[in-house]
Amino acid sequence: MNHSYYRYHVFFCINQRKTGEQCCQNHDAAAMRDYLKKRTKELNIVGRDAVRANTAGCMDRCDAGPVLVIYPEAIWYTFVDKSDIDEIIEEHLLHGRIVERLKIDV
């Protein structure tokens, strides 16, 4: 059986572009990544067969930013604040349900 090492692998774009250019880090993307990592540890859903969150460089989705993508499904999300991250954790990472209101088209 071929399956992913992690149940969910979350990549946050935290790219910082030149001043004035649209980028994910202009929206505190690194802080939101840190928050997701903290919450998943508190919920004890990290590691093999669970959740792993990583930093990504530019994923070329600045127009939809800030963005994160969850594999293996390749679901792209945008977010505004911790409540959006909480909803992604609760719905997608804990229950496998896509958060349609935050999902962005590929």
C-alpha positions as CSV (number, residue, x, y, z in Angstrom):
1,M,0.0,0.0,0.0
2,N,1.4,3.4,-1.0
3,H,0.4,6.2,1.4
4,S,1.8,9.4,2.6
5,Y,4.2,9.4,5.6
6,Y,2.0,12.1,7.2
7,R,-1.7,12.0,7.1
8,Y,-1.7,15.7,6.3
9,H,1.4,17.8,5.3
10,V,0.7,21.5,5.6
11,F,2.9,24.0,3.7
12,F,2.7,27.7,4.6
13,C,4.1,30.3,2.1
14,I,6.0,32.8,4.2
15,N,7.7,34.6,1.4
16,Q,8.6,38.2,1.8
17,R,8.9,40.3,-1.3
18,K,10.2,43.8,-1.8
19,T,8.3,46.5,0.1
20,G,4.9,47.2,-1.4
21,E,4.7,44.0,-3.4
22,Q,1.9,41.5,-2.6
23,C,3.2,38.6,-0.6
24,C,2.0,36.1,2.1
25,Q,4.3,37.4,4.8
26,N,2.6,40.8,4.6
27,H,-0.3,39.0,6.3
28,D,1.7,37.5,9.2
29,A,1.9,34.1,7.5
30,A,4.9,32.9,9.7
31,A,2.9,33.7,12.8
32,M,-0.1,31.8,11.5
33,R,2.2,28.8,10.7
34,D,3.6,29.0,14.3
35,Y,0.1,29.1,15.6
36,L,-1.0,26.0,13.7
37,K,2.1,24.2,14.9
38,K,1.4,25.1,18.5
39,R,-2.3,24.1,18.2
40,T,-1.6,20.7,16.5
41,K,1.0,19.9,19.3
42,E,-1.6,20.8,21.9
43,L,-4.1,18.5,20.2
44,N,-1.5,15.8,20.0
45,I,-1.9,15.4,16.2
46,V,1.7,15.8,15.1
47,G,4.1,13.3,13.6
48,R,3.9,10.2,11.5
49,D,0.4,9.3,10.4
50,A,-0.7,12.7,11.7
51,V,0.1,16.3,10.8
52,R,3.3,18.0,9.8
53,A,3.5,21.8,9.2
54,N,6.4,23.3,7.2
55,T,7.5,26.5,5.8
56,A,7.5,27.1,2.0
57,G,9.1,29.8,0.0
58,C,7.1,31.5,-2.7
59,M,4.4,29.2,-4.1
60,D,3.4,31.8,-6.8
61,R,-0.1,32.4,-5.4
62,C,0.5,35.9,-4.1
63,D,-2.7,37.1,-5.6
64,A,-4.7,34.8,-3.4
65,G,-2.5,35.2,-0.3
66,P,-1.8,34.4,2.3
67,V,-1.9,30.8,1.3
68,L,-1.3,27.3,2.6
69,V,-1.7,24.0,0.9
70,I,-2.5,20.6,2.5
71,Y,-1.2,17.4,1.0
72,P,-1.9,14.7,0.0
73,E,-5.2,16.2,-1.3
74,A,-3.5,19.4,-2.6
75,I,-6.2,21.6,-1.1
76,W,-5.2,25.3,-1.2
77,Y,-6.5,27.7,1.5
78,T,-6.3,31.4,2.3
79,F,-6.7,32.7,5.8
80,V,-7.1,36.0,7.7
81,D,-6.5,35.2,11.3
82,K,-6.3,32.5,14.0
83,S,-10.0,31.7,13.8
84,D,-9.5,30.7,10.2
85,I,-6.5,28.5,11.2
86,D,-8.6,27.0,14.0
87,E,-11.4,26.2,11.5
88,I,-8.9,24.5,9.1
89,I,-7.5,22.5,12.1
90,E,-10.9,21.5,13.3
91,E,-12.6,20.7,10.0
92,H,-9.7,19.5,7.7
93,L,-7.0,18.2,10.0
94,L,-9.2,16.6,12.6
95,H,-12.3,15.6,10.6
96,G,-11.1,15.4,7.0
97,R,-13.7,18.0,5.8
98,I,-12.7,20.7,3.3
99,V,-13.4,24.3,4.5
100,E,-15.1,25.5,1.4
101,R,-15.2,29.2,2.5
102,L,-11.4,29.4,2.7
103,K,-10.5,27.1,-0.2
104,I,-9.0,28.7,-3.2
105,D,-9.1,27.4,-6.8
106,V,-6.1,25.8,-8.2
